[in-house]
Every structure is written in structure tokens, then in C-alpha cells.
Amino acid sequence: MTLPFLLCASITAISAITSLGFSVNAALDASGVTRTMALYACARSVALVVASAVPFLSGSTGWLQAIAASMIVVQAGDAVVGATINDRIKTYGPAGTAL
């Protein structure tokens, strides 16, 4: 594994873990229908964390490209949500990560 591969894989994994943290926090703070939605987000976030570990274990460039592209879409979506709720940190942080 090359340094650029490891750097991309690391950023992708950190992004997935951060998304999982936010979804777990939302699930813990919510109730009712909102909690159900947050739990669905948690399930998807766990899948992304597991998928982001695969490149480290396999060295697969194709897998890294796929999961990195997925996380770019997730982070871009998070930036849109941040902009919608007028939160600069939740807008610029994910937008920077997506870039």
C-alpha cells in the first residue's frame, strides 16, 4: 500500500467514523419517529465504517475508490443539511472533507 492509498483510506475511514458518531448521538438524543430515523442512519453508518475498513485489509484500490466516492456523497449531503440549518461548522466541515 502506497502513502496516497493510505492517506485516502484514512480520510475515508475517519469520515465514516465521524458520520457514525453523529448518527449514534442523534439516536441517543431522539425519541419516537425521530429516533427510528436516527437508528436507520446508524445502521447505514455502521455499514460505511465496515466498508471503509476493507481497503486496509485487502489493499483493493477499486474498493477504496468505491467507498471514498460513497463518503464524498455522504459528506456533500451533510454539508447541504448544515447549510439548511444555518450551521457553519456542519456546513464547512463536511464540505471540506468532501472536497
C-alpha positions in Angstrom: 0.0 0.0 0.0 1.3 3.4 -1.0 1.2 6.6 1.0 -1.5 8.2 -1.2 -3.6 5.0 -0.8 -3.2 5.0 3.0 -4.0 8.7 3.1 -7.2 8.3 1.1 -8.2 5.2 3.1 -7.6 7.0 6.4 -9.6 10.1 5.4 -12.4 7.9 4.2 -12.4 5.8 7.4 -12.3 8.9 9.6 -15.2 10.4 7.6 -17.2 7.2 8.1 -16.5 7.0 11.8 -17.4 10.7 12.3 -20.7 10.1 10.5 -21.4 7.1 12.7 -20.7 9.2 15.8 -23.2 11.9 14.7 -25.8 9.3 14.0 -25.3 7.5 17.3 -25.6 10.8 19.1 -28.8 11.6 17.2 -30.2 8.2 18.1 -29.4 8.7 21.8 -30.9 12.2 21.9 -34.1 11.5 19.9 -37.4 9.8 20.7 -40.3 8.4 18.8 -40.3 8.6 15.0 -37.2 10.8 15.1 -35.3 8.1 16.9 -36.4 5.5 14.4 -35.0 7.6 11.6 -31.8 8.1 13.5 -31.4 4.4 14.1 -31.8 3.8 10.3 -28.9 6.4 9.9 -26.9 4.4 12.4 -27.4 1.2 10.5 -26.1 2.8 7.3 -23.3 4.4 9.1 -22.1 1.1 10.6 -22.1 -0.4 7.1 -19.9 2.5 5.8 -17.5 2.1 8.7 -17.2 -1.6 8.0 -16.8 -0.9 4.3 -14.1 1.7 5.0 -12.0 -0.9 6.8 -11.9 -3.3 3.8 -9.2 -1.3 1.9 -6.8 -1.6 4.9 -7.4 -5.3 5.0 -7.4 -6.1 1.3 -5.3 -3.3 -0.3 -8.0 -3.1 -3.0 -7.8 0.2 -5.0 -11.2 -0.5 -6.5 -12.9 -0.9 -3.2 -11.2 2.2 -1.9 -12.4 4.2 -4.8 -16.0 2.9 -4.3 -16.1 3.7 -0.6 -14.3 7.0 -1.0 -16.9 8.0 -3.6 -19.7 6.9 -1.3 -18.3 9.0 1.6 -17.9 12.0 -0.8 -21.7 11.8 -1.5 -22.4 11.4 2.3 -20.3 14.4 3.2 -21.7 16.6 0.4 -25.2 15.7 1.7 -24.1 16.5 5.3 -22.9 19.9 4.0 -26.3 20.6 2.4 -28.0 19.7 5.7 -25.6 22.0 7.6 -26.4 24.8 5.2 -30.1 24.2 5.6 -29.9 24.5 9.3 -27.6 27.5 9.1 -24.7 25.9 11.0 -21.3 26.9 9.6 -19.4 24.1 11.3 -21.8 21.5 10.0 -21.6 23.0 6.5 -17.9 23.8 6.0 -16.5 20.7 7.8 -18.3 18.1 5.7 -17.9 20.3 2.5 -14.1 20.4 3.1 -14.0 16.7 3.7 -16.0 16.0 0.6 -13.5 18.1 -1.5 
